[in-house]
Each structure stands twice: as C-alpha cells, then as structure tokens.
Amino acid sequence: MAQDLSEKDLLKMEVEQLKKEVKNTRIPISKAGKEIKEYVEAQAGNDPFLKGIPEDKNPFKEKGPTFNALLLLLRASWLELAWSRTP
C-alpha cells in the first residue's frame, strides 16, 4: 500500500501521525516507573509465576508418565530388539 503512494502522500501521513502523537499526555519516566513498580508489587500476590499454582487446580498437570520417560522406554525396547537380532 505504501509503495503506491507518492512521497508527498507519505509525508502527509507522517505529519498526521505526529499530530496524533503530540496530543498524548506525557509523564516523566521517574513517575511512570514508580507507578509501574507499585502496580507490579500490588499484583504480585495474584501472580501464578511468583506464587505457583496449586497442584489440584493446575490444568496442565501431567496425568501420566512424562514424555521423556516414554521415550526412554521406547528406546530401551528398540535397543533390546536390535540386540536380540544381532548375529
């Protein structure tokens, strides 16, 4: 789409975007950083990455042997079969 526009049209679009952005309310990074830190600390008690998920409520809890354990069993079976067939 941008390839179909002339340079003048592209510059007009850029000016319009800059006009929109200049209207945004700005605050100092020191204030924004403080607000973000306070928010994160206030929400930390609800964060499952920090406090974990109880085993009984974890929908992703593995129901059986892990995939790696199954791979080891298959590999062991394959090796046993291969050794039994060697002359």
PDB file of N, CA, C and O in Angstrom:
ATOM      1  N   MET A   1       0.827  -1.185   0.000  1.00  0.00           N
ATOM      2  CA  MET A   1       0.000   0.000   0.000  1.00  0.00           C
ATOM      3  C   MET A   1       0.869   1.246   0.000  1.00  0.00           C
ATOM      4  O   MET A   1       0.641   2.158  -0.794  1.00  0.00           O
ATOM      5  N   ALA A   2       1.863   1.298   0.879  1.00  0.00           N
ATOM      6  CA  ALA A   2       2.724   2.462   0.967  1.00  0.00           C
ATOM      7  C   ALA A   2       3.522   2.646  -0.324  1.00  0.00           C
ATOM      8  O   ALA A   2       3.927   3.763  -0.647  1.00  0.00           O
ATOM      9  N   GLN A   3       3.747   1.572  -1.054  1.00  0.00           N
ATOM     10  CA  GLN A   3       4.501   1.671  -2.300  1.00  0.00           C
ATOM     11  C   GLN A   3       3.708   2.393  -3.377  1.00  0.00           C
ATOM     12  O   GLN A   3       4.290   2.969  -4.296  1.00  0.00           O
ATOM     13  N   ASP A   4       2.380   2.366  -3.271  1.00  0.00           N
ATOM     14  CA  ASP A   4       1.527   3.004  -4.266  1.00  0.00           C
ATOM     15  C   ASP A   4       1.381   4.508  -4.038  1.00  0.00           C
ATOM     16  O   ASP A   4       0.871   5.212  -4.910  1.00  0.00           O
ATOM     17  N   LEU A   5       1.814   5.006  -2.894  1.00  0.00           N
ATOM     18  CA  LEU A   5       1.646   6.411  -2.560  1.00  0.00           C
ATOM     19  C   LEU A   5       2.868   7.219  -2.980  1.00  0.00           C
ATOM     20  O   LEU A   5       3.988   6.711  -3.021  1.00  0.00           O
ATOM     21  N   SER A   6       2.627   8.479  -3.288  1.00  0.00           N
ATOM     22  CA  SER A   6       3.743   9.352  -3.635  1.00  0.00           C
ATOM     23  C   SER A   6       4.474   9.780  -2.367  1.00  0.00           C
ATOM     24  O   SER A   6       3.989   9.575  -1.254  1.00  0.00           O
ATOM     25  N   GLU A   7       5.625  10.365  -2.552  1.00  0.00           N
ATOM     26  CA  GLU A   7       6.395  10.822  -1.397  1.00  0.00           C
ATOM     27  C   GLU A   7       5.623  11.889  -0.627  1.00  0.00           C
ATOM     28  O   GLU A   7       5.676  11.940   0.602  1.00  0.00           O
ATOM     29  N   LYS A   8       4.914  12.730  -1.350  1.00  0.00           N
ATOM     30  CA  LYS A   8       4.112  13.781  -0.719  1.00  0.00           C
ATOM     31  C   LYS A   8       3.019  13.167   0.161  1.00  0.00           C
ATOM     32  O   LYS A   8       2.788  13.631   1.277  1.00  0.00           O
ATOM     33  N   ASP A   9       2.353  12.131  -0.338  1.00  0.00           N
ATOM     34  CA  ASP A   9       1.304  11.464   0.443  1.00  0.00           C
ATOM     35  C   ASP A   9       1.878  10.793   1.695  1.00  0.00           C
ATOM     36  O   ASP A   9       1.273  10.836   2.766  1.00  0.00           O
ATOM     37  N   LEU A  10       3.046  10.179   1.546  1.00  0.00           N
ATOM     38  CA  LEU A  10       3.692   9.545   2.690  1.00  0.00           C
ATOM     39  C   LEU A  10       4.052  10.571   3.759  1.00  0.00           C
ATOM     40  O   LEU A  10       3.889  10.318   4.953  1.00  0.00           O
ATOM     41  N   LEU A  11       4.546  11.737   3.321  1.00  0.00           N
ATOM     42  CA  LEU A  11       4.891  12.793   4.270  1.00  0.00           C
ATOM     43  C   LEU A  11       3.645  13.339   4.963  1.00  0.00           C
ATOM     44  O   LEU A  11       3.685  13.664   6.150  1.00  0.00           O
ATOM     45  N   LYS A  12       2.540  13.440   4.226  1.00  0.00           N
ATOM     46  CA  LYS A  12       1.279  13.890   4.834  1.00  0.00           C
ATOM     47  C   LYS A  12       0.827  12.905   5.904  1.00  0.00           C
ATOM     48  O   LYS A  12       0.388  13.306   6.982  1.00  0.00           O
ATOM     49  N   MET A  13       0.937  11.606   5.599  1.00  0.00           N
ATOM     50  CA  MET A  13       0.554  10.589   6.575  1.00  0.00           C
ATOM     51  C   MET A  13       1.435  10.685   7.823  1.00  0.00           C
ATOM     52  O   MET A  13       0.947  10.555   8.946  1.00  0.00           O
ATOM     53  N   GLU A  14       2.721  10.912   7.621  1.00  0.00           N
ATOM     54  CA  GLU A  14       3.632  11.027   8.751  1.00  0.00           C
ATOM     55  C   GLU A  14       3.298  12.233   9.616  1.00  0.00           C
ATOM     56  O   GLU A  14       3.328  12.145  10.843  1.00  0.00           O
ATOM     57  N   VAL A  15       2.982  13.355   8.984  1.00  0.00           N
ATOM     58  CA  VAL A  15       2.608  14.560   9.725  1.00  0.00           C
ATOM     59  C   VAL A  15       1.333  14.322  10.513  1.00  0.00           C
ATOM     60  O   VAL A  15       1.240  14.743  11.666  1.00  0.00           O
ATOM     61  N   GLU A  16       0.347  13.658   9.922  1.00  0.00           N
ATOM     62  CA  GLU A  16      -0.906  13.358  10.631  1.00  0.00           C
ATOM     63  C   GLU A  16      -0.640  12.471  11.842  1.00  0.00           C
ATOM     64  O   GLU A  16      -1.216  12.682  12.909  1.00  0.00           O
ATOM     65  N   GLN A  17       0.236  11.476  11.678  1.00  0.00           N
ATOM     66  CA  GLN A  17       0.575  10.596  12.798  1.00  0.00           C
ATOM     67  C   GLN A  17       1.270  11.386  13.907  1.00  0.00           C
ATOM     68  O   GLN A  17       0.978  11.190  15.086  1.00  0.00           O
ATOM     69  N   LEU A  18       2.177  12.267  13.537  1.00  0.00           N
ATOM     70  CA  LEU A  18       2.875  13.075  14.536  1.00  0.00           C
ATOM     71  C   LEU A  18       1.911  14.014  15.256  1.00  0.00           C
ATOM     72  O   LEU A  18       2.066  14.261  16.452  1.00  0.00           O
ATOM     73  N   LYS A  19       0.919  14.538  14.540  1.00  0.00           N
ATOM     74  CA  LYS A  19      -0.093  15.394  15.181  1.00  0.00           C
ATOM     75  C   LYS A  19      -0.883  14.607  16.222  1.00  0.00           C
ATOM     76  O   LYS A  19      -1.211  15.137  17.283  1.00  0.00           O
ATOM     77  N   LYS A  20      -1.194  13.335  15.922  1.00  0.00           N
ATOM     78  CA  LYS A  20      -1.900  12.497  16.890  1.00  0.00           C
ATOM     79  C   LYS A  20      -1.027  12.221  18.104  1.00  0.00           C
ATOM     80  O   LYS A  20      -1.499  12.273  19.240  1.00  0.00           O
ATOM     81  N   GLU A  21       0.238  11.929  17.863  1.00  0.00           N
ATOM     82  CA  GLU A  21       1.143  11.569  18.950  1.00  0.00           C
ATOM     83  C   GLU A  21       1.451  12.741  19.870  1.00  0.00           C
ATOM     84  O   GLU A  21       1.653  12.543  21.068  1.00  0.00           O
ATOM     85  N   VAL A  22       1.490  13.957  19.334  1.00  0.00           N
ATOM     86  CA  VAL A  22       1.810  15.119  20.157  1.00  0.00           C
ATOM     87  C   VAL A  22       0.684  15.414  21.148  1.00  0.00           C
ATOM     88  O   VAL A  22       0.912  16.094  22.149  1.00  0.00           O
ATOM     89  N   LYS A  23      -0.515  14.921  20.891  1.00  0.00           N
ATOM     90  CA  LYS A  23      -1.651  15.133  21.789  1.00  0.00           C
ATOM     91  C   LYS A  23      -1.633  14.179  22.979  1.00  0.00           C
ATOM     92  O   LYS A  23      -2.355  14.398  23.952  1.00  0.00           O
ATOM     93  N   ASN A  24      -0.826  13.132  22.920  1.00  0.00           N
ATOM     94  CA  ASN A  24      -0.749  12.177  24.027  1.00  0.00           C
ATOM     95  C   ASN A  24      -0.208  12.856  25.280  1.00  0.00           C
ATOM     96  O   ASN A  24       0.744  13.634  25.227  1.00  0.00           O
ATOM     97  N   THR A  25      -0.841  12.538  26.408  1.00  0.00           N
ATOM     98  CA  THR A  25      -0.357  13.049  27.677  1.00  0.00           C
ATOM     99  C   THR A  25       0.937  12.343  28.029  1.00  0.00           C
ATOM    100  O   THR A  25       1.030  11.119  27.937  1.00  0.00           O
ATOM    101  N   ARG A  26       1.928  13.111  28.430  1.00  0.00           N
ATOM    102  CA  ARG A  26       3.230  12.531  28.756  1.00  0.00           C
ATOM    103  C   ARG A  26       3.543  12.789  30.217  1.00  0.00           C
ATOM    104  O   ARG A  26       3.198  13.833  30.770  1.00  0.00           O
ATOM    105  N   ILE A  27       4.205  11.815  30.834  1.00  0.00           N
ATOM    106  CA  ILE A  27       4.650  11.975  32.218  1.00  0.00           C
ATOM    107  C   ILE A  27       6.118  11.593  32.280  1.00  0.00           C
ATOM    108  O   ILE A  27       6.598  10.827  31.444  1.00  0.00           O
ATOM    109  N   PRO A  28       6.833  12.121  33.262  1.00  0.00           N
ATOM    110  CA  PRO A  28       8.258  11.791  33.374  1.00  0.00           C
ATOM    111  C   PRO A  28       8.447  10.297  33.636  1.00  0.00           C
ATOM    112  O   PRO A  28       7.608   9.656  34.269  1.00  0.00           O
ATOM    113  N   ILE A  29       9.547   9.759  33.145  1.00  0.00           N
ATOM    114  CA  ILE A  29       9.822   8.339  33.304  1.00  0.00           C
ATOM    115  C   ILE A  29       9.981   7.972  34.775  1.00  0.00           C
ATOM    116  O   ILE A  29       9.675   6.845  35.165  1.00  0.00           O
ATOM    117  N   SER A  30      10.452   8.901  35.589  1.00  0.00           N
ATOM    118  CA  SER A  30      10.600   8.613  37.013  1.00  0.00           C
ATOM    119  C   SER A  30       9.227   8.351  37.652  1.00  0.00           C
ATOM    120  O   SER A  30       9.095   7.473  38.504  1.00  0.00           O
ATOM    121  N   LYS A  31       8.224   9.103  37.242  1.00  0.00           N
ATOM    122  CA  LYS A  31       6.870   8.905  37.775  1.00  0.00           C
ATOM    123  C   LYS A  31       6.257   7.622  37.202  1.00  0.00           C
ATOM    124  O   LYS A  31       5.649   6.843  37.936  1.00  0.00           O
ATOM    125  N   ALA A  32       6.416   7.407  35.905  1.00  0.00           N
ATOM    126  CA  ALA A  32       5.857   6.212  35.267  1.00  0.00           C
ATOM    127  C   ALA A  32       6.488   4.955  35.852  1.00  0.00           C
ATOM    128  O   ALA A  32       5.791   3.978  36.126  1.00  0.00           O
ATOM    129  N   GLY A  33       7.804   4.976  36.043  1.00  0.00           N
ATOM    130  CA  GLY A  33       8.495   3.823  36.605  1.00  0.00           C
ATOM    131  C   GLY A  33       8.014   3.506  38.011  1.00  0.00           C
ATOM    132  O   GLY A  33       7.825   2.343  38.369  1.00  0.00           O
ATOM    133  N   LYS A  34       7.817   4.554  38.807  1.00  0.00           N
ATOM    134  CA  LYS A  34       7.331   4.364  40.177  1.00  0.00           C
ATOM    135  C   LYS A  34       5.931   3.752  40.170  1.00  0.00           C
ATOM    136  O   LYS A  34       5.647   2.841  40.948  1.00  0.00           O
ATOM    137  N   GLU A  35       5.051   4.253  39.287  1.00  0.00           N
ATOM    138  CA  GLU A  35       3.686   3.726  39.202  1.00  0.00           C
ATOM    139  C   GLU A  35       3.671   2.267  38.746  1.00  0.00           C
ATOM    140  O   GLU A  35       2.897   1.458  39.258  1.00  0.00           O
ATOM    141  N   ILE A  36       4.521   1.946  37.794  1.00  0.00           N
ATOM    142  CA  ILE A  36       4.591   0.557  37.311  1.00  0.00           C
ATOM    143  C   ILE A  36       5.089  -0.360  38.428  1.00  0.00           C
ATOM    144  O   ILE A  36       4.550  -1.449  38.626  1.00  0.00           O
ATOM    145  N   LYS A  37       6.108   0.075  39.149  1.00  0.00           N
ATOM    146  CA  LYS A  37       6.653  -0.726  40.248  1.00  0.00           C
ATOM    147  C   LYS A  37       5.593  -0.968  41.313  1.00  0.00           C
ATOM    148  O   LYS A  37       5.452  -2.089  41.802  1.00  0.00           O
ATOM    149  N   GLU A  38       4.846   0.070  41.679  1.00  0.00           N
ATOM    150  CA  GLU A  38       3.793  -0.075  42.688  1.00  0.00           C
ATOM    151  C   GLU A  38       2.712  -1.034  42.218  1.00  0.00           C
ATOM    152  O   GLU A  38       2.222  -1.852  42.996  1.00  0.00           O
ATOM    153  N   TYR A  39       2.339  -0.938  40.945  1.00  0.00           N
ATOM    154  CA  TYR A  39       1.309  -1.824  40.400  1.00  0.00           C
ATOM    155  C   TYR A  39       1.775  -3.282  40.432  1.00  0.00           C
ATOM    156  O   TYR A  39       1.030  -4.171  40.846  1.00  0.00           O
ATOM    157  N   VAL A  40       3.005  -3.515  39.995  1.00  0.00           N
ATOM    158  CA  VAL A  40       3.536  -4.880  39.956  1.00  0.00           C
ATOM    159  C   VAL A  40       3.609  -5.461  41.366  1.00  0.00           C
ATOM    160  O   VAL A  40       3.250  -6.618  41.580  1.00  0.00           O
ATOM    161  N   GLU A  41       4.068  -4.668  42.318  1.00  0.00           N
ATOM    162  CA  GLU A  41       4.156  -5.147  43.694  1.00  0.00           C
ATOM    163  C   GLU A  41       2.774  -5.436  44.274  1.00  0.00           C
ATOM    164  O   GLU A  41       2.601  -6.392  45.030  1.00  0.00           O
ATOM    165  N   ALA A  42       1.784  -4.602  43.916  1.00  0.00           N
ATOM    166  CA  ALA A  42       0.425  -4.821  44.417  1.00  0.00           C
ATOM    167  C   ALA A  42      -0.193  -6.090  43.824  1.00  0.00           C
ATOM    168  O   ALA A  42      -0.988  -6.755  44.488  1.00  0.00           O
ATOM    169  N   GLN A  43       0.163  -6.430  42.588  1.00  0.00           N
ATOM    170  CA  GLN A  43      -0.404  -7.595  41.911  1.00  0.00           C
ATOM    171  C   GLN A  43       0.398  -8.871  42.136  1.00  0.00           C
ATOM    172  O   GLN A  43      -0.017  -9.938  41.685  1.00  0.00           O
ATOM    173  N   ALA A  44       1.529  -8.790  42.818  1.00  0.00           N
ATOM    174  CA  ALA A  44       2.418  -9.944  42.979  1.00  0.00           C
ATOM    175  C   ALA A  44       1.736 -11.110  43.684  1.00  0.00           C
ATOM    176  O   ALA A  44       2.048 -12.266  43.401  1.00  0.00           O
ATOM    177  N   GLY A  45       0.814 -10.828  44.593  1.00  0.00           N
ATOM    178  CA  GLY A  45       0.129 -11.903  45.306  1.00  0.00           C
ATOM    179  C   GLY A  45      -0.769 -12.741  44.417  1.00  0.00           C
ATOM    180  O   GLY A  45      -1.075 -13.886  44.749  1.00  0.00           O
ATOM    181  N   ASN A  46      -1.193 -12.190  43.301  1.00  0.00           N
ATOM    182  CA  ASN A  46      -2.082 -12.900  42.375  1.00  0.00           C
ATOM    183  C   ASN A  46      -1.331 -13.505  41.188  1.00  0.00           C
ATOM    184  O   ASN A  46      -1.946 -14.110  40.310  1.00  0.00           O
ATOM    185  N   ASP A  47      -0.020 -13.347  41.157  1.00  0.00           N
ATOM    186  CA  ASP A  47       0.762 -13.788  40.004  1.00  0.00           C
ATOM    187  C   ASP A  47       1.141 -15.257  40.144  1.00  0.00           C
ATOM    188  O   ASP A  47       1.915 -15.609  41.035  1.00  0.00           O
ATOM    189  N   PRO A  48       0.608 -16.125  39.276  1.00  0.00           N
ATOM    190  CA  PRO A  48       0.924 -17.556  39.382  1.00  0.00           C
ATOM    191  C   PRO A  48       2.389 -17.869  39.096  1.00  0.00           C
ATOM    192  O   PRO A  48       2.885 -18.911  39.525  1.00  0.00           O
ATOM    193  N   PHE A  49       3.091 -16.992  38.380  1.00  0.00           N
ATOM    194  CA  PHE A  49       4.506 -17.241  38.119  1.00  0.00           C
ATOM    195  C   PHE A  49       5.335 -17.040  39.381  1.00  0.00           C
ATOM    196  O   PHE A  49       6.394 -17.649  39.531  1.00  0.00           O
ATOM    197  N   LEU A  50       4.862 -16.187  40.291  1.00  0.00           N
ATOM    198  CA  LEU A  50       5.597 -15.939  41.521  1.00  0.00           C
ATOM    199  C   LEU A  50       5.204 -16.891  42.638  1.00  0.00           C
ATOM    200  O   LEU A  50       6.063 -17.395  43.361  1.00  0.00           O
ATOM    201  N   LYS A  51       3.909 -17.138  42.781  1.00  0.00           N
ATOM    202  CA  LYS A  51       3.467 -17.968  43.904  1.00  0.00           C
ATOM    203  C   LYS A  51       3.157 -19.405  43.508  1.00  0.00           C
ATOM    204  O   LYS A  51       2.979 -20.256  44.380  1.00  0.00           O
ATOM    205  N   GLY A  52       3.091 -19.687  42.232  1.00  0.00           N
ATOM    206  CA  GLY A  52       2.821 -21.041  41.773  1.00  0.00           C
ATOM    207  C   GLY A  52       1.333 -21.342  41.707  1.00  0.00           C
ATOM    208  O   GLY A  52       0.505 -20.550  42.158  1.00  0.00           O
ATOM    209  N   ILE A  53       1.009 -22.484  41.145  1.00  0.00           N
ATOM    210  CA  ILE A  53      -0.374 -22.925  41.004  1.00  0.00           C
ATOM    211  C   ILE A  53      -0.545 -24.174  41.853  1.00  0.00           C
ATOM    212  O   ILE A  53       0.268 -25.094  41.764  1.00  0.00           O
ATOM    213  N   PRO A  54      -1.593 -24.224  42.677  1.00  0.00           N
ATOM    214  CA  PRO A  54      -1.817 -25.441  43.457  1.00  0.00           C
ATOM    215  C   PRO A  54      -1.980 -26.649  42.528  1.00  0.00           C
ATOM    216  O   PRO A  54      -2.621 -26.545  41.482  1.00  0.00           O
ATOM    217  N   GLU A  55      -1.407 -27.782  42.907  1.00  0.00           N
ATOM    218  CA  GLU A  55      -1.438 -28.977  42.066  1.00  0.00           C
ATOM    219  C   GLU A  55      -2.859 -29.392  41.694  1.00  0.00           C
ATOM    220  O   GLU A  55      -3.094 -29.855  40.578  1.00  0.00           O
ATOM    221  N   ASP A  56      -3.810 -29.232  42.619  1.00  0.00           N
ATOM    222  CA  ASP A  56      -5.174 -29.667  42.334  1.00  0.00           C
ATOM    223  C   ASP A  56      -5.896 -28.735  41.360  1.00  0.00           C
ATOM    224  O   ASP A  56      -6.929 -29.114  40.808  1.00  0.00           O
ATOM    225  N   LYS A  57      -5.374 -27.518  41.136  1.00  0.00           N
ATOM    226  CA  LYS A  57      -6.018 -26.571  40.225  1.00  0.00           C
ATOM    227  C   LYS A  57      -5.229 -26.353  38.946  1.00  0.00           C
ATOM    228  O   LYS A  57      -5.611 -25.523  38.120  1.00  0.00           O
ATOM    229  N   ASN A  58      -4.142 -27.077  38.769  1.00  0.00           N
ATOM    230  CA  ASN A  58      -3.291 -26.911  37.599  1.00  0.00           C
ATOM    231  C   ASN A  58      -3.854 -27.709  36.428  1.00  0.00           C
ATOM    232  O   ASN A  58      -3.810 -28.939  36.449  1.00  0.00           O
ATOM    233  N   PRO A  59      -4.391 -27.024  35.390  1.00  0.00           N
ATOM    234  CA  PRO A  59      -4.960 -27.742  34.248  1.00  0.00           C
ATOM    235  C   PRO A  59      -3.903 -28.407  33.371  1.00  0.00           C
ATOM    236  O   PRO A  59      -4.234 -29.258  32.545  1.00  0.00           O
ATOM    237  N   PHE A  60      -2.631 -28.028  33.541  1.00  0.00           N
ATOM    238  CA  PHE A  60      -1.566 -28.564  32.710  1.00  0.00           C
ATOM    239  C   PHE A  60      -0.766 -29.658  33.415  1.00  0.00           C
ATOM    240  O   PHE A  60       0.257 -30.112  32.902  1.00  0.00           O
ATOM    241  N   LYS A  61      -1.226 -30.075  34.574  1.00  0.00           N
ATOM    242  CA  LYS A  61      -0.531 -31.126  35.319  1.00  0.00           C
ATOM    243  C   LYS A  61      -0.535 -32.402  34.486  1.00  0.00           C
ATOM    244  O   LYS A  61      -1.555 -32.785  33.913  1.00  0.00           O
ATOM    245  N   GLU A  62       0.614 -33.046  34.430  1.00  0.00           N
ATOM    246  CA  GLU A  62       0.720 -34.257  33.639  1.00  0.00           C
ATOM    247  C   GLU A  62      -0.052 -35.380  34.310  1.00  0.00           C
ATOM    248  O   GLU A  62       0.059 -35.603  35.516  1.00  0.00           O
ATOM    249  N   LYS A  63      -0.827 -36.073  33.511  1.00  0.00           N
ATOM    250  CA  LYS A  63      -1.709 -37.102  34.041  1.00  0.00           C
ATOM    251  C   LYS A  63      -1.041 -38.472  34.122  1.00  0.00           C
ATOM    252  O   LYS A  63      -1.532 -39.362  34.817  1.00  0.00           O
ATOM    253  N   GLY A  64       0.045 -38.640  33.434  1.00  0.00           N
ATOM    254  CA  GLY A  64       0.714 -39.938  33.410  1.00  0.00           C
ATOM    255  C   GLY A  64       2.208 -39.753  33.318  1.00  0.00           C
ATOM    256  O   GLY A  64       2.734 -38.699  33.678  1.00  0.00           O
ATOM    257  N   PRO A  65       2.895 -40.775  32.838  1.00  0.00           N
ATOM    258  CA  PRO A  65       4.350 -40.659  32.726  1.00  0.00           C
ATOM    259  C   PRO A  65       4.725 -39.532  31.766  1.00  0.00           C
ATOM    260  O   PRO A  65       3.998 -39.233  30.818  1.00  0.00           O
ATOM    261  N   THR A  66       5.841 -38.932  32.024  1.00  0.00           N
ATOM    262  CA  THR A  66       6.265 -37.831  31.175  1.00  0.00           C
ATOM    263  C   THR A  66       6.666 -38.342  29.801  1.00  0.00           C
ATOM    264  O   THR A  66       6.911 -39.533  29.607  1.00  0.00           O
ATOM    265  N   PHE A  67       6.725 -37.436  28.873  1.00  0.00           N
ATOM    266  CA  PHE A  67       7.094 -37.769  27.504  1.00  0.00           C
ATOM    267  C   PHE A  67       8.507 -38.331  27.458  1.00  0.00           C
ATOM    268  O   PHE A  67       8.785 -39.270  26.712  1.00  0.00           O
ATOM    269  N   ASN A  68       9.408 -37.750  28.265  1.00  0.00           N
ATOM    270  CA  ASN A  68      10.788 -38.244  28.281  1.00  0.00           C
ATOM    271  C   ASN A  68      10.852 -39.680  28.780  1.00  0.00           C
ATOM    272  O   ASN A  68      11.626 -40.486  28.263  1.00  0.00           O
ATOM    273  N   ALA A  69      10.044 -40.002  29.779  1.00  0.00           N
ATOM    274  CA  ALA A  69      10.034 -41.370  30.294  1.00  0.00           C
ATOM    275  C   ALA A  69       9.543 -42.336  29.219  1.00  0.00           C
ATOM    276  O   ALA A  69      10.070 -43.440  29.080  1.00  0.00           O
ATOM    277  N   LEU A  70       8.546 -41.920  28.470  1.00  0.00           N
ATOM    278  CA  LEU A  70       8.043 -42.768  27.381  1.00  0.00           C
ATOM    279  C   LEU A  70       9.111 -42.959  26.304  1.00  0.00           C
ATOM    280  O   LEU A  70       9.267 -44.055  25.765  1.00  0.00           O
ATOM    281  N   LEU A  71       9.838 -41.895  25.997  1.00  0.00           N
ATOM    282  CA  LEU A  71      10.910 -42.022  25.010  1.00  0.00           C
ATOM    283  C   LEU A  71      11.981 -42.991  25.483  1.00  0.00           C
ATOM    284  O   LEU A  71      12.487 -43.786  24.690  1.00  0.00           O
ATOM    285  N   LEU A  72      12.334 -42.937  26.763  1.00  0.00           N
ATOM    286  CA  LEU A  72      13.331 -43.866  27.295  1.00  0.00           C
ATOM    287  C   LEU A  72      12.850 -45.307  27.199  1.00  0.00           C
ATOM    288  O   LEU A  72      13.620 -46.203  26.852  1.00  0.00           O
ATOM    289  N   LEU A  73      11.574 -45.529  27.506  1.00  0.00           N
ATOM    290  CA  LEU A  73      11.025 -46.881  27.398  1.00  0.00           C
ATOM    291  C   LEU A  73      11.061 -47.376  25.953  1.00  0.00           C
ATOM    292  O   LEU A  73      11.435 -48.520  25.695  1.00  0.00           O
ATOM    293  N   LEU A  74      10.675 -46.522  25.021  1.00  0.00           N
ATOM    294  CA  LEU A  74      10.699 -46.910  23.610  1.00  0.00           C
ATOM    295  C   LEU A  74      12.117 -47.185  23.139  1.00  0.00           C
ATOM    296  O   LEU A  74      12.366 -48.142  22.407  1.00  0.00           O
ATOM    297  N   ARG A  75      13.035 -46.343  23.563  1.00  0.00           N
ATOM    298  CA  ARG A  75      14.427 -46.537  23.155  1.00  0.00           C
ATOM    299  C   ARG A  75      14.979 -47.840  23.728  1.00  0.00           C
ATOM    300  O   ARG A  75      15.673 -48.586  23.038  1.00  0.00           O
ATOM    301  N   ALA A  76      14.666 -48.104  24.993  1.00  0.00           N
ATOM    302  CA  ALA A  76      15.133 -49.342  25.615  1.00  0.00           C
ATOM    303  C   ALA A  76      14.550 -50.552  24.885  1.00  0.00           C
ATOM    304  O   ALA A  76      15.252 -51.537  24.653  1.00  0.00           O
ATOM    305  N   SER A  77      13.268 -50.479  24.523  1.00  0.00           N
ATOM    306  CA  SER A  77      12.637 -51.582  23.791  1.00  0.00           C
ATOM    307  C   SER A  77      13.287 -51.762  22.432  1.00  0.00           C
ATOM    308  O   SER A  77      13.515 -52.890  21.995  1.00  0.00           O
ATOM    309  N   TRP A  78      13.584 -50.671  21.770  1.00  0.00           N
ATOM    310  CA  TRP A  78      14.194 -50.739  20.454  1.00  0.00           C
ATOM    311  C   TRP A  78      15.597 -51.331  20.566  1.00  0.00           C
ATOM    312  O   TRP A  78      15.983 -52.172  19.753  1.00  0.00           O
ATOM    313  N   LEU A  79      16.365 -50.893  21.575  1.00  0.00           N
ATOM    314  CA  LEU A  79      17.716 -51.431  21.750  1.00  0.00           C
ATOM    315  C   LEU A  79      17.677 -52.923  22.061  1.00  0.00           C
ATOM    316  O   LEU A  79      18.497 -53.690  21.556  1.00  0.00           O
ATOM    317  N   GLU A  80      16.734 -53.325  22.882  1.00  0.00           N
ATOM    318  CA  GLU A  80      16.600 -54.737  23.228  1.00  0.00           C
ATOM    319  C   GLU A  80      16.280 -55.546  21.972  1.00  0.00           C
ATOM    320  O   GLU A  80      16.833 -56.626  21.763  1.00  0.00           O
ATOM    321  N   LEU A  81      15.394 -55.023  21.150  1.00  0.00           N
ATOM    322  CA  LEU A  81      15.027 -55.695  19.909  1.00  0.00           C
ATOM    323  C   LEU A  81      16.235 -55.750  18.972  1.00  0.00           C
ATOM    324  O   LEU A  81      16.487 -56.779  18.345  1.00  0.00           O
ATOM    325  N   ALA A  82      16.974 -54.660  18.876  1.00  0.00           N
ATOM    326  CA  ALA A  82      18.130 -54.627  17.991  1.00  0.00           C
ATOM    327  C   ALA A  82      19.200 -55.610  18.459  1.00  0.00           C
ATOM    328  O   ALA A  82      19.801 -56.292  17.628  1.00  0.00           O
ATOM    329  N   TRP A  83      19.455 -55.703  19.761  1.00  0.00           N
ATOM    330  CA  TRP A  83      20.466 -56.608  20.280  1.00  0.00           C
ATOM    331  C   TRP A  83      20.056 -58.051  20.107  1.00  0.00           C
ATOM    332  O   TRP A  83      20.901 -58.922  19.899  1.00  0.00           O
ATOM    333  N   SER A  84      18.776 -58.308  20.192  1.00  0.00           N
ATOM    334  CA  SER A  84      18.320 -59.702  20.062  1.00  0.00           C
ATOM    335  C   SER A  84      18.434 -60.194  18.624  1.00  0.00           C
ATOM    336  O   SER A  84      18.462 -61.401  18.384  1.00  0.00           O
ATOM    337  N   ARG A  85      18.500 -59.276  17.672  1.00  0.00           N
ATOM    338  CA  ARG A  85      18.566 -59.669  16.260  1.00  0.00           C
ATOM    339  C   ARG A  85      19.998 -59.702  15.722  1.00  0.00           C
ATOM    340  O   ARG A  85      20.215 -60.119  14.585  1.00  0.00           O
ATOM    341  N   THR A  86      20.954 -59.278  16.504  1.00  0.00           N
ATOM    342  CA  THR A  86      22.330 -59.293  16.009  1.00  0.00           C
ATOM    343  C   THR A  86      22.878 -60.726  16.029  1.00  0.00           C
ATOM    344  O   THR A  86      22.633 -61.479  16.972  1.00  0.00           O
ATOM    345  N   PRO A  87      23.607 -61.084  14.999  1.00  0.00           N
ATOM    346  CA  PRO A  87      24.121 -62.470  14.922  1.00  0.00           C
ATOM    347  C   PRO A  87      25.241 -62.741  15.905  1.00  0.00           C
ATOM    348  O   PRO A  87      25.765 -63.854  15.952  1.00  0.00           O
TER     349      PRO A  87
END
